[in-house]
């Protein structure tokens, strides 16, 4: 068990730092990510069929068995080839659930302060990589031994910030865990704002929840409050200079005022959108960039509107072919990406014509397993929340679930490998030890 804990933590750390690039490294003709999904599958089956399982809640094992049964039912109804590699690739969101159990069992008494310091170092490396200092030698290494090299994405940074903060709450003195919170959120906020607005919002949600759950710490002691309102802006400002490489001191106050006045009207114009397809050029007033036209939800944000089109097109295909309840199964290309179904789907597969992700955790489950499996997964996640609350009498698990799941509603995070594996490993760990903010405070 100790060896497995070492291997699990090493994998967790490498996925946290090198993300998709590490998962794409080939070993004997297969990628590490494929091995990890296969291991998740075998672990899942082991947990399903093991008659008794000590030191783990039997109710959650029951849910694991229900999810496994749902996979078999969807396979049967959709005539899926259960021996196809494509099947298990597209159903990875099922098998990665087993890492929840592994995190519960392997990280419970394994993580200590030394492990946290390693995670902290990994977070610093992520920040350095993300701000333009990714060494060429590492890039070339992954291009040589892997299927491709990718720079660290905003969602993976968000995951690293959230999970390391929750580990810090358990392993560090409260004063230092809160200082780590201010530091990690402060330095990454400018970077995520630049990379992905959706992920920046998710980090904002995490920060608000963290402060809310620490309300007494920050607002019942003026020293802690001063630290909050002093250090968070300092870290944010220093990081902004590094991220933007922009020296604000070079602009006089008069010039800055001119820039703001000149750009403001252009920004205001973006609030309203004119539909050029209408001869009368009807002016549309969006609400938070959204409006409805011809029964479809549309966004004035081009990137988000691209995702909205995929989700709504996929739903239209499923409803028209009566596949809403059980979905399309796992070994077929979703029609929203199939050019033979509609040549206009070329806009859905991206500039490189390689996109096969719907960029939404729930829509992905609905597409593959229909409402049947979607409702079961929603029930599973809701049950985990109530199980945590019943066990620890607090709502702190929401610090992990809400920001990361919110981000997964507009990104491919849970459709990949590194994100769900690390998410479930820490989820299981937290379920085993709880998140307690009421530790003795040292001021």
C-alpha positions as a Markdown table, in Angstrom:
| # | Residue | x | y | z |
|---|---|---|---|---|
| 1 | Unk | 0.0 | 0.0 | 0.0 |
| 2 | Unk | 2.9 | 2.4 | 0.8 |
| 3 | Unk | 4.5 | 1.8 | -2.6 |
| 4 | Unk | 1.2 | 2.5 | -4.3 |
| 5 | Unk | 0.8 | 5.7 | -2.3 |
| 6 | Unk | 4.3 | 6.8 | -3.5 |
| 7 | Unk | 3.4 | 6.0 | -7.1 |
| 8 | Unk | 0.1 | 7.7 | -6.9 |
| 9 | Unk | 1.6 | 10.9 | -5.4 |
| 10 | Unk | 4.3 | 11.0 | -8.0 |
| 11 | Unk | 1.8 | 10.6 | -10.7 |
| 12 | Unk | -0.4 | 13.3 | -9.1 |
| 13 | Unk | 2.5 | 15.7 | -8.9 |
| 14 | Unk | 3.7 | 15.2 | -12.4 |
| 15 | Unk | 0.2 | 15.6 | -13.8 |
| 16 | Unk | -0.2 | 18.7 | -11.8 |
| 17 | Unk | 2.9 | 20.3 | -13.1 |
| 18 | Unk | 3.2 | 19.0 | -16.7 |
| 19 | Unk | -0.5 | 18.3 | -17.3 |
| 20 | Unk | -1.4 | 17.1 | -20.8 |
| 21 | Unk | 2.2 | 16.9 | -22.0 |
| 22 | Unk | 3.0 | 14.3 | -19.3 |
| 23 | Unk | -0.2 | 12.3 | -20.0 |
| 24 | Unk | 0.9 | 12.1 | -23.7 |
| 25 | Unk | 4.3 | 10.5 | -23.1 |
| 26 | Unk | 4.6 | 7.1 | -24.9 |
| 27 | Unk | 5.7 | 4.0 | -23.0 |
| 28 | Unk | 5.8 | 0.8 | -25.1 |
| 29 | Unk | 3.5 | 2.3 | -27.7 |
| 30 | Unk | 0.8 | 3.6 | -25.4 |
| 31 | Unk | 0.5 | 7.0 | -23.7 |
| 32 | Unk | 0.7 | 7.4 | -20.0 |
| 33 | Unk | -2.9 | 8.8 | -20.0 |
| 34 | Unk | -4.1 | 5.6 | -21.6 |
| 35 | Unk | -2.4 | 3.6 | -18.9 |
| 36 | Unk | -4.0 | 5.7 | -16.3 |
| 37 | Unk | -7.5 | 5.3 | -17.7 |
| 38 | Unk | -6.9 | 1.5 | -18.0 |
| 39 | Unk | -5.7 | 1.4 | -14.4 |
| 40 | Unk | -8.8 | 3.4 | -13.4 |
| 41 | Unk | -11.0 | 0.9 | -15.3 |
| 42 | Unk | -9.4 | -2.2 | -13.6 |
| 43 | Unk | -9.6 | -0.5 | -10.2 |
| 44 | Unk | -13.2 | 0.3 | -10.9 |
| 45 | Unk | -14.0 | -3.3 | -11.7 |
| 46 | Unk | -12.1 | -4.5 | -8.7 |
| 47 | Unk | -14.1 | -2.2 | -6.4 |
| 48 | Unk | -17.4 | -3.2 | -8.0 |
| 49 | Unk | -16.9 | -7.0 | -7.5 |
| 50 | Unk | -15.0 | -7.1 | -4.3 |
| 51 | Unk | -17.6 | -8.4 | -1.8 |
| 52 | Unk | -16.3 | -6.5 | 1.2 |
| 53 | Unk | -14.1 | -3.4 | 1.3 |
| 54 | Unk | -12.7 | -2.3 | 4.6 |
| 55 | Unk | -12.0 | 1.3 | 5.6 |
| 56 | Unk | -14.2 | 2.7 | 2.8 |
| 57 | Unk | -17.9 | 3.7 | 3.0 |
| 58 | Unk | -20.0 | 1.0 | 1.5 |
| 59 | Unk | -22.7 | 3.5 | 0.4 |
| 60 | Unk | -20.2 | 5.0 | -2.1 |
| 61 | Unk | -19.2 | 1.6 | -3.3 |
| 62 | Unk | -22.9 | 1.0 | -4.0 |
| 63 | Unk | -22.9 | 4.2 | -6.1 |
| 64 | Unk | -19.8 | 3.0 | -8.0 |
| 65 | Unk | -21.6 | -0.2 | -8.8 |
| 66 | Unk | -24.6 | 1.7 | -10.1 |
| 67 | Unk | -22.4 | 3.8 | -12.4 |
| 68 | Unk | -20.8 | 0.6 | -13.7 |
| 69 | Unk | -24.2 | -0.9 | -14.3 |
| 70 | Unk | -25.2 | 2.3 | -16.2 |
| 71 | Unk | -22.2 | 1.9 | -18.5 |
| 72 | Unk | -23.2 | -1.7 | -19.3 |
| 73 | Unk | -26.8 | -0.7 | -20.0 |
| 74 | Unk | -25.8 | 2.2 | -22.3 |
| 75 | Unk | -23.5 | -0.2 | -24.1 |
| 76 | Unk | -26.3 | -2.7 | -24.6 |
| 77 | Unk | -28.9 | -0.2 | -25.7 |
| 78 | Unk | -26.6 | 1.6 | -28.1 |
| 79 | Unk | -24.9 | -1.5 | -29.5 |
| 80 | Unk | -21.5 | -0.3 | -28.4 |
| 81 | Unk | -18.5 | -2.5 | -29.1 |
| 82 | Unk | -17.2 | -3.1 | -25.6 |
| 83 | Unk | -13.8 | -4.3 | -26.8 |
| 84 | Unk | -13.0 | -1.2 | -28.7 |
| 85 | Unk | -10.3 | 1.2 | -27.4 |
| 86 | Unk | -12.5 | 4.0 | -28.6 |
| 87 | Unk | -15.2 | 2.9 | -26.2 |
| 88 | Unk | -13.0 | 3.2 | -23.1 |
| 89 | Unk | -11.5 | 6.4 | -24.3 |
| 90 | Unk | -14.9 | 8.1 | -24.6 |
| 91 | Unk | -16.1 | 6.6 | -21.3 |
| 92 | Unk | -13.1 | 7.8 | -19.3 |
| 93 | Unk | -15.3 | 10.0 | -17.2 |
| 94 | Unk | -16.7 | 6.8 | -15.7 |
| 95 | Unk | -13.4 | 5.1 | -14.9 |
| 96 | Unk | -11.7 | 8.1 | -13.4 |
| 97 | Unk | -14.2 | 8.0 | -10.6 |
| 98 | Unk | -12.2 | 5.0 | -9.2 |
| 99 | Unk | -9.4 | 7.5 | -8.3 |
| 100 | Unk | -11.8 | 8.9 | -5.7 |
| 101 | Unk | -11.5 | 5.6 | -3.8 |
| 102 | Unk | -7.8 | 5.5 | -4.3 |
| 103 | Unk | -7.4 | 9.0 | -3.0 |
| 104 | Unk | -9.5 | 8.1 | 0.1 |
| 105 | Unk | -7.3 | 5.1 | 0.8 |
| 106 | Unk | -3.9 | 6.1 | -0.3 |
| 107 | Unk | -3.6 | 9.8 | 0.7 |
| 108 | Unk | -5.4 | 9.6 | 4.0 |
| 109 | Unk | -2.3 | 9.2 | 6.3 |
| 110 | Unk | 0.3 | 9.6 | 3.5 |
| 111 | Unk | 0.3 | 13.3 | 2.8 |
| 112 | Unk | 2.5 | 15.3 | 5.2 |
| 113 | Unk | 4.2 | 18.7 | 5.2 |
| 114 | Unk | 7.0 | 17.5 | 3.1 |
| 115 | Unk | 4.5 | 16.5 | 0.4 |
| 116 | Unk | 2.9 | 19.9 | 0.7 |
| 117 | Unk | 6.2 | 21.6 | 0.2 |
| 118 | Unk | 6.6 | 19.5 | -3.0 |
| 119 | Unk | 3.1 | 20.6 | -4.1 |
| 120 | Unk | 4.0 | 24.2 | -3.3 |
| 121 | Unk | 7.2 | 24.0 | -5.4 |
| 122 | Unk | 5.1 | 22.5 | -8.2 |
| 123 | Unk | 2.7 | 25.5 | -8.1 |
| 124 | Unk | 5.6 | 27.9 | -8.4 |
| 125 | Unk | 6.9 | 25.9 | -11.4 |
| 126 | Unk | 3.4 | 26.2 | -12.9 |
| 127 | Unk | 3.4 | 29.9 | -12.5 |
| 128 | Unk | 6.8 | 30.3 | -14.0 |
| 129 | Unk | 5.8 | 28.1 | -17.0 |
| 130 | Unk | 2.5 | 30.0 | -17.4 |
| 131 | Unk | 4.2 | 33.4 | -17.5 |
| 132 | Unk | 6.4 | 32.7 | -20.5 |
| 133 | Unk | 9.4 | 30.8 | -19.0 |
| 134 | Unk | 8.8 | 27.3 | -20.1 |
| 135 | Unk | 12.2 | 25.8 | -20.9 |
| 136 | Unk | 12.8 | 24.8 | -24.5 |
| 137 | Unk | 14.6 | 21.6 | -23.3 |
| 138 | Unk | 11.4 | 20.4 | -21.6 |
| 139 | Unk | 9.2 | 21.4 | -24.5 |
| 140 | Unk | 11.5 | 19.4 | -26.9 |
| 141 | Unk | 11.5 | 16.4 | -24.5 |
| 142 | Unk | 7.7 | 16.1 | -24.6 |
| 143 | Unk | 7.6 | 16.6 | -28.3 |
| 144 | Unk | 10.2 | 13.8 | -28.7 |
| 145 | Unk | 8.7 | 11.2 | -26.3 |
| 146 | Unk | 5.0 | 12.2 | -26.4 |
| 147 | Unk | 2.2 | 12.7 | -28.9 |
| 148 | Unk | 2.4 | 16.5 | -28.5 |
| 149 | Unk | 3.5 | 19.3 | -26.2 |
| 150 | Unk | 0.9 | 21.7 | -24.8 |
| 151 | Unk | 1.5 | 24.8 | -22.6 |
| 152 | Unk | -0.3 | 24.6 | -19.2 |
| 153 | Unk | -3.9 | 25.6 | -19.6 |
| 154 | Unk | -5.8 | 27.9 | -17.2 |
| 155 | Unk | -8.1 | 25.1 | -16.0 |
| 156 | Unk | -5.1 | 23.0 | -14.8 |
| 157 | Unk | -3.7 | 26.0 | -13.0 |
| 158 | Unk | -7.1 | 26.5 | -11.3 |
| 159 | Unk | -7.0 | 22.8 | -10.2 |
| 160 | Unk | -3.5 | 23.2 | -8.8 |
| 161 | Unk | -4.5 | 26.3 | -6.8 |
| 162 | Unk | -7.6 | 24.8 | -5.3 |
| 163 | Unk | -6.2 | 21.4 | -4.4 |
| 164 | Unk | -3.0 | 22.7 | -2.9 |
| 165 | Unk | -4.9 | 25.2 | -0.8 |
| 166 | Unk | -7.2 | 22.5 | 0.6 |
| 167 | Unk | -4.2 | 20.3 | 1.4 |
| 168 | Unk | -2.6 | 23.3 | 3.1 |
| 169 | Unk | -5.6 | 23.8 | 5.3 |
| 170 | Unk | -5.1 | 20.3 | 6.7 |
| 171 | Unk | -1.3 | 20.2 | 6.9 |
| 172 | Unk | -0.3 | 23.8 | 7.9 |
| 173 | Unk | -0.9 | 26.1 | 10.8 |
| 174 | Unk | -3.9 | 28.2 | 10.0 |
| 175 | Unk | -1.8 | 31.4 | 9.8 |
| 176 | Unk | 0.4 | 29.9 | 7.1 |
| 177 | Unk | -2.4 | 28.2 | 5.2 |
| 178 | Unk | -4.2 | 31.5 | 4.9 |
| 179 | Unk | -1.0 | 33.3 | 3.8 |
| 180 | Unk | -0.6 | 30.6 | 1.2 |
| 181 | Unk | -4.2 | 31.3 | 0.1 |
| 182 | Unk | -3.5 | 35.0 | -0.4 |
| 183 | Unk | -0.2 | 34.3 | -2.2 |
| 184 | Unk | -1.5 | 31.6 | -4.6 |
| 185 | Unk | -4.7 | 33.4 | -5.5 |
| 186 | Unk | -3.0 | 36.8 | -5.7 |
| 187 | Unk | -0.3 | 35.7 | -8.2 |
| 188 | Unk | -2.5 | 33.6 | -10.4 |
| 189 | Unk | -5.5 | 35.9 | -10.7 |
| 190 | Unk | -3.8 | 38.2 | -13.3 |
| 191 | Unk | -2.6 | 35.2 | -15.3 |
| 192 | Unk | -6.0 | 33.5 | -15.4 |
| 193 | Unk | -7.7 | 36.8 | -16.3 |
| 194 | Unk | -5.4 | 37.0 | -19.3 |
| 195 | Unk | -5.8 | 33.3 | -20.3 |
| 196 | Unk | -9.4 | 32.5 | -19.6 |
| 197 | Unk | -12.2 | 34.6 | -18.3 |
| 198 | Unk | -14.3 | 31.6 | -17.3 |
| 199 | Unk | -11.4 | 30.1 | -15.3 |
| 200 | Unk | -10.8 | 33.5 | -13.7 |
| 201 | Unk | -14.4 | 33.6 | -12.6 |
| 202 | Unk | -14.0 | 30.1 | -11.1 |
| 203 | Unk | -10.9 | 31.2 | -9.2 |
| 204 | Unk | -13.0 | 34.2 | -8.0 |
| 205 | Unk | -15.7 | 31.9 | -6.8 |
| 206 | Unk | -13.1 | 29.8 | -4.9 |
| 207 | Unk | -11.6 | 33.0 | -3.3 |
| 208 | Unk | -15.0 | 34.2 | -2.2 |
| 209 | Unk | -16.0 | 30.9 | -0.7 |
| 210 | Unk | -12.6 | 30.5 | 1.1 |
| 211 | Unk | -13.0 | 33.9 | 2.7 |
| 212 | Unk | -16.7 | 33.2 | 3.5 |
| 213 | Unk | -15.8 | 30.0 | 5.3 |
| 214 | Unk | -13.0 | 31.8 | 7.1 |
| 215 | Unk | -15.3 | 34.7 | 8.0 |
| 216 | Unk | -14.5 | 34.8 | 11.7 |
| 217 | Unk | -10.7 | 34.5 | 11.0 |
| 218 | Unk | -10.6 | 37.5 | 8.7 |
| 219 | Unk | -13.3 | 39.8 | 10.1 |
| 220 | Unk | -13.2 | 39.1 | 13.9 |
| 221 | Unk | -9.5 | 40.0 | 14.1 |
| 222 | Unk | -8.4 | 43.3 | 12.7 |
| 223 | Unk | -4.8 | 42.0 | 12.2 |
| 224 | Unk | -6.0 | 39.2 | 9.9 |
| 225 | Unk | -8.3 | 41.6 | 8.1 |
| 226 | Unk | -5.4 | 44.0 | 7.4 |
| 227 | Unk | -3.3 | 41.1 | 6.2 |
| 228 | Unk | -6.1 | 40.2 | 3.8 |
| 229 | Unk | -6.6 | 43.6 | 2.3 |
| 230 | Unk | -2.9 | 44.3 | 2.2 |
| 231 | Unk | -1.2 | 41.2 | 0.9 |
| 232 | Unk | -3.8 | 40.0 | -1.6 |
| 233 | Unk | -3.6 | 43.3 | -3.6 |
| 234 | Unk | 0.2 | 43.3 | -3.3 |
| 235 | Unk | 0.6 | 39.8 | -4.7 |
| 236 | Unk | -2.0 | 40.7 | -7.4 |
| 237 | Unk | -0.1 | 43.9 | -8.4 |
| 238 | Unk | 3.3 | 42.3 | -8.5 |
| 239 | Unk | 2.0 | 39.4 | -10.6 |
| 240 | Unk | 0.3 | 41.8 | -13.0 |
| 241 | Unk | 3.6 | 43.4 | -13.8 |
| 242 | Unk | 5.1 | 40.0 | -14.6 |
| 243 | Unk | 2.1 | 38.8 | -16.6 |
| 244 | Unk | 1.7 | 41.9 | -18.7 |
| 245 | Unk | 5.3 | 42.9 | -18.9 |
| 246 | Unk | 3.8 | 46.4 | -18.8 |
| 247 | Unk | 5.3 | 49.2 | -16.9 |
| 248 | Unk | 2.4 | 51.4 | -15.7 |
| 249 | Unk | 4.8 | 54.0 | -14.4 |
| 250 | Unk | 5.7 | 55.0 | -18.0 |
| 251 | Unk | 2.2 | 56.4 | -18.5 |
| 252 | Unk | 1.3 | 59.7 | -17.0 |
| 253 | Unk | -2.0 | 60.3 | -15.3 |
| 254 | Unk | -3.1 | 62.6 | -18.1 |
| 255 | Unk | -2.3 | 59.9 | -20.8 |
| 256 | Unk | -4.0 | 57.2 | -18.8 |
| 257 | Unk | -7.2 | 59.4 | -18.6 |
| 258 | Unk | -7.1 | 60.0 | -22.3 |
| 259 | Unk | -6.8 | 56.2 | -23.0 |
| 260 | Unk | -9.8 | 55.4 | -20.8 |
| 261 | Unk | -12.0 | 58.2 | -22.3 |
| 262 | Unk | -11.2 | 57.2 | -25.8 |
| 263 | Unk | -11.7 | 53.4 | -25.3 |
| 264 | Unk | -14.9 | 53.7 | -23.1 |
| 265 | Unk | -17.3 | 54.3 | -26.0 |
| 266 | Unk | -16.0 | 51.4 | -28.0 |
| 267 | Unk | -16.5 | 49.1 | -24.9 |
| 268 | Unk | -20.0 | 50.4 | -24.4 |
| 269 | Unk | -20.9 | 49.6 | -28.0 |
| 270 | Unk | -20.0 | 46.0 | -27.3 |
| 271 | Unk | -22.9 | 45.8 | -24.9 |
| 272 | Unk | -25.4 | 45.9 | -27.8 |
| 273 | Unk | -25.3 | 43.7 | -30.8 |
| 274 | Unk | -26.9 | 44.2 | -34.2 |
| 275 | Unk | -28.0 | 41.1 | -36.0 |
| 276 | Unk | -26.8 | 41.7 | -39.6 |
| 277 | Unk | -28.8 | 38.8 | -40.9 |
| 278 | Unk | -32.0 | 40.7 | -40.4 |
| 279 | Unk | -32.8 | 43.2 | -43.1 |
| 280 | Unk | -34.2 | 45.6 | -40.6 |
| 281 | Unk | -31.1 | 45.3 | -38.5 |
| 282 | Unk | -33.0 | 44.7 | -35.3 |
| 283 | Unk | -31.0 | 45.9 | -32.3 |
| 284 | Unk | -30.7 | 43.3 | -29.6 |
| 285 | Unk | -30.1 | 44.0 | -25.9 |
| 286 | Unk | -28.2 | 41.1 | -24.4 |
| 287 | Unk | -28.3 | 40.2 | -20.8 |
| 288 | Unk | -24.8 | 39.4 | -19.6 |
| 289 | Unk | -23.9 | 38.9 | -23.3 |
| 290 | Unk | -26.8 | 36.4 | -23.8 |
| 291 | Unk | -30.0 | 36.7 | -25.8 |
| 292 | Unk | -32.5 | 34.3 | -27.4 |
| 293 | Unk | -33.2 | 34.3 | -31.1 |
| 294 | Unk | -35.3 | 31.7 | -33.0 |
| 295 | Unk | -35.4 | 29.5 | -29.9 |
| 296 | Unk | -31.6 | 29.3 | -29.5 |
| 297 | Unk | -29.5 | 30.9 | -26.8 |
| 298 | Unk | -26.8 | 33.1 | -28.3 |
| 299 | Unk | -23.8 | 34.9 | -26.8 |
| 300 | Unk | -22.1 | 38.1 | -28.0 |
| 301 | Unk | -18.9 | 36.4 | -26.9 |
| 302 | Unk | -17.6 | 34.6 | -29.9 |
| 303 | Unk | -15.7 | 31.8 | -28.0 |
| 304 | Unk | -18.6 | 31.1 | -25.7 |
| 305 | Unk | -21.1 | 31.2 | -28.5 |
| 306 | Unk | -19.1 | 28.5 | -30.3 |
| 307 | Unk | -19.6 | 26.3 | -27.3 |
| 308 | Unk | -23.3 | 27.2 | -27.1 |
| 309 | Unk | -23.7 | 26.1 | -30.7 |
| 310 | Unk | -22.1 | 22.7 | -30.0 |
| 311 | Unk | -24.3 | 22.0 | -27.0 |
| 312 | Unk | -27.5 | 23.0 | -28.7 |
| 313 | Unk | -26.7 | 21.3 | -31.9 |
| 314 | Unk | -25.8 | 18.1 | -30.1 |
| 315 | Unk | -29.1 | 18.3 | -28.2 |
| 316 | Unk | -31.0 | 18.8 | -31.4 |
| 317 | Unk | -29.4 | 15.8 | -33.0 |
| 318 | Unk | -30.2 | 13.6 | -30.0 |
| 319 | Unk | -33.8 | 14.7 | -29.8 |
| 320 | Unk | -34.4 | 14.3 | -33.5 |
| 321 | Unk | -33.1 | 10.7 | -33.4 |
| 322 | Unk | -34.7 | 9.8 | -30.0 |
| 323 | Unk | -31.4 | 9.4 | -28.4 |
| 324 | Unk | -32.0 | 11.7 | -25.5 |
| 325 | Unk | -32.5 | 9.0 | -22.9 |
| 326 | Unk | -29.6 | 6.7 | -23.5 |
| 327 | Unk | -27.3 | 8.8 | -25.7 |
| 328 | Unk | -25.0 | 7.8 | -28.5 |
| 329 | Unk | -22.8 | 5.3 | -26.6 |
| 330 | Unk | -19.1 | 5.3 | -26.6 |
| 331 | Unk | -17.6 | 4.1 | -29.9 |
| 332 | Unk | -19.2 | 6.5 | -32.4 |
| 333 | Unk | -18.3 | 10.0 | -33.4 |
| 334 | Unk | -20.8 | 12.5 | -32.0 |
| 335 | Unk | -22.9 | 13.9 | -34.9 |
| 336 | Unk | -22.0 | 17.5 | -33.9 |
| 337 | Unk | -18.4 | 16.7 | -35.1 |
| 338 | Unk | -19.3 | 14.6 | -38.1 |
| 339 | Unk | -18.9 | 16.3 | -41.4 |
| 340 | Unk | -20.9 | 13.6 | -43.1 |
| 341 | Unk | -23.9 | 14.5 | -41.0 |
| 342 | Unk | -23.6 | 18.2 | -41.8 |
| 343 | Unk | -20.8 | 20.0 | -43.6 |
| 344 | Unk | -21.4 | 23.0 | -41.3 |
| 345 | Unk | -20.0 | 21.0 | -38.4 |
| 346 | Unk | -16.6 | 22.0 | -39.7 |
| 347 | Unk | -17.0 | 25.1 | -37.5 |
| 348 | Unk | -17.3 | 22.8 | -34.4 |
| 349 | Unk | -14.1 | 20.8 | -34.9 |
| 350 | Unk | -11.8 | 23.9 | -34.6 |
| 351 | Unk | -9.1 | 25.4 | -36.7 |
| 352 | Unk | -7.0 | 22.3 | -36.6 |
| 353 | Unk | -10.0 | 20.1 | -37.3 |
| 354 | Unk | -9.1 | 18.0 | -34.3 |
| 355 | Unk | -11.6 | 19.0 | -31.7 |
| 356 | Unk | -13.9 | 16.2 | -30.5 |
| 357 | Unk | -14.8 | 17.6 | -27.2 |
| 358 | Unk | -18.1 | 19.3 | -26.3 |
| 359 | Unk | -16.4 | 21.4 | -23.6 |
| 360 | Unk | -19.0 | 20.7 | -20.9 |
| 361 | Unk | -18.8 | 17.9 | -18.4 |
| 362 | Unk | -22.6 | 17.4 | -18.1 |
| 363 | Unk | -23.2 | 17.7 | -21.9 |
| 364 | Unk | -20.6 | 15.1 | -22.5 |
| 365 | Unk | -22.3 | 12.7 | -20.2 |
| 366 | Unk | -25.6 | 13.4 | -21.7 |
| 367 | Unk | -24.2 | 12.9 | -25.2 |
| 368 | Unk | -22.7 | 9.5 | -24.4 |
| 369 | Unk | -25.1 | 8.2 | -21.8 |
| 370 | Unk | -28.2 | 10.3 | -22.2 |
| 371 | Unk | -30.4 | 11.6 | -19.5 |
| 372 | Unk | -30.3 | 8.1 | -17.9 |
| 373 | Unk | -26.6 | 8.3 | -17.1 |
| 374 | Unk | -26.6 | 12.1 | -16.6 |
| 375 | Unk | -29.1 | 11.8 | -13.8 |
| 376 | Unk | -27.1 | 9.1 | -12.1 |
| 377 | Unk | -23.9 | 11.1 | -12.2 |
| 378 | Unk | -25.7 | 14.1 | -10.8 |
| 379 | Unk | -27.1 | 11.9 | -8.1 |
| 380 | Unk | -23.6 | 10.6 | -7.3 |
| 381 | Unk | -22.1 | 14.0 | -6.9 |
| 382 | Unk | -25.1 | 15.2 | -4.8 |
| 383 | Unk | -24.8 | 12.2 | -2.6 |
| 384 | Unk | -21.0 | 12.8 | -2.1 |
| 385 | Unk | -21.9 | 16.3 | -0.8 |
| 386 | Unk | -24.5 | 15.0 | 1.7 |
| 387 | Unk | -22.2 | 12.2 | 2.8 |
| 388 | Unk | -19.5 | 14.7 | 3.5 |
| 389 | Unk | -21.9 | 17.0 | 5.4 |
| 390 | Unk | -23.2 | 14.1 | 7.5 |
| 391 | Unk | -19.7 | 13.0 | 8.4 |
| 392 | Unk | -18.1 | 16.4 | 9.1 |
| 393 | Unk | -21.0 | 18.8 | 9.8 |
| 394 | Unk | -19.8 | 21.5 | 7.5 |
| 395 | Unk | -20.1 | 22.6 | 3.9 |
| 396 | Unk | -16.4 | 23.1 | 3.2 |
| 397 | Unk | -16.3 | 20.4 | 0.5 |
| 398 | Unk | -18.0 | 23.1 | -1.7 |
| 399 | Unk | -14.6 | 24.8 | -1.9 |
| 400 | Unk | -13.4 | 21.9 | -4.1 |
| 401 | Unk | -16.6 | 21.1 | -6.0 |
| 402 | Unk | -18.2 | 24.4 | -6.9 |
| 403 | Unk | -15.2 | 26.2 | -8.6 |
| 404 | Unk | -13.9 | 23.1 | -10.4 |
| 405 | Unk | -17.3 | 21.9 | -11.6 |
| 406 | Unk | -18.2 | 25.4 | -12.6 |
| 407 | Unk | -15.1 | 25.5 | -14.8 |
| 408 | Unk | -15.9 | 22.1 | -16.2 |
| 409 | Unk | -19.2 | 23.5 | -17.5 |
| 410 | Unk | -17.4 | 25.4 | -20.2 |
| 411 | Unk | -14.1 | 23.5 | -20.7 |
| 412 | Unk | -12.9 | 20.0 | -21.6 |
| 413 | Unk | -11.5 | 19.4 | -18.1 |
| 414 | Unk | -13.4 | 16.3 | -17.1 |
| 415 | Unk | -13.3 | 14.9 | -20.7 |
| 416 | Unk | -9.5 | 14.6 | -20.4 |
| 417 | Unk | -7.2 | 12.6 | -18.2 |
| 418 | Unk | -5.0 | 14.7 | -15.8 |
| 419 | Unk | -7.8 | 17.0 | -14.5 |
| 420 | Unk | -10.4 | 14.3 | -13.4 |
| 421 | Unk | -7.7 | 12.0 | -12.0 |
| 422 | Unk | -6.2 | 14.7 | -9.8 |
| 423 | Unk | -9.7 | 16.1 | -9.0 |
| 424 | Unk | -10.9 | 12.7 | -7.7 |
| 425 | Unk | -7.7 | 11.9 | -5.9 |
| 426 | Unk | -8.0 | 15.0 | -3.8 |
| 427 | Unk | -11.8 | 14.6 | -3.5 |
| 428 | Unk | -11.3 | 11.2 | -2.0 |
| 429 | Unk | -8.5 | 12.5 | 0.3 |
| 430 | Unk | -10.7 | 15.3 | 1.6 |
| 431 | Unk | -13.6 | 12.9 | 2.1 |
| 432 | Unk | -11.3 | 10.9 | 4.3 |
| 433 | Unk | -9.9 | 13.8 | 6.5 |
| 434 | Unk | -12.4 | 16.6 | 6.1 |
| 435 | Unk | -11.7 | 20.3 | 5.7 |
| 436 | Unk | -11.6 | 22.0 | 9.1 |
| 437 | Unk | -11.1 | 25.8 | 9.4 |
| 438 | Unk | -11.7 | 25.8 | 13.2 |
| 439 | Unk | -8.2 | 24.8 | 14.1 |
| 440 | Unk | -6.4 | 26.7 | 16.9 |
| 441 | Unk | -5.3 | 30.0 | 15.4 |
| 442 | Unk | -1.8 | 31.3 | 16.1 |
| 443 | Unk | -1.5 | 35.1 | 15.6 |
